[in-house]
């Protein structure tokens, strides 16, 4: 089985590296429109490296939402369907992160508090619930980051996008049917309200949330939290959280 590595960026740009061997190949999304689109995240099906999902911004004048997938390593692209994804709330969404749990279950998150789920390998997506927290069906609520260690257990980090400092971590144990909301604003106070990364351990107990100014950690499923890293201020901001397993996490900043 080939090893595929993908990166995404602006202007519908997708690039692919085969078997970690240069050069990178452009496999850009071609949807017959000259309008640019910024892509924010990409992830493959771990059982099929030719199947890849990308998420990003939207086409305002054509009602094309920022979600695409390919089953042939980016040669051709298509958009999923689903009753919820064509509603006003979702069709105008910017999708920020995608998480592929397995070949059937995929989650995406974005603005307007939306968390959507596919159980058919990405052919259709629908809302798990309207949103993880109360009131986040408004435009100001943005789910910036998502992680599901399995099909049922998961966590998101979302914020009030108005700069008020309201920040939340929400967990689910039933695939998004219900959510437990934790206000972590006190630990993130003084930042500009962006939760750019979140990780949950396989047992659901250890949660690490990365904010622009601080990284916090819970070892009891989100009940209590401690700060484990911070930025002094100025122009330094945490921007992304990644990991190789539950014990080895990587934080990136500006």
Secondary structure by P-SEA (a helix, b strand, c coil): cbbbbbbbbccbbbbbbcccccbbbbbcccccccbbbbbcccccccccccbbbbbbbbbccccccccccccccccbbbbbbcccccccccccccccccccccccbbbbbbccbbbbbbcccccbbbbccccccccccccccccccccccccccbbbbbcccccccccbbbbbcccccbbbbbbccccccccccccccccccccccbbbbbcccbbbbbcccccbbbbccccccccccccccccccccbbbbbcc
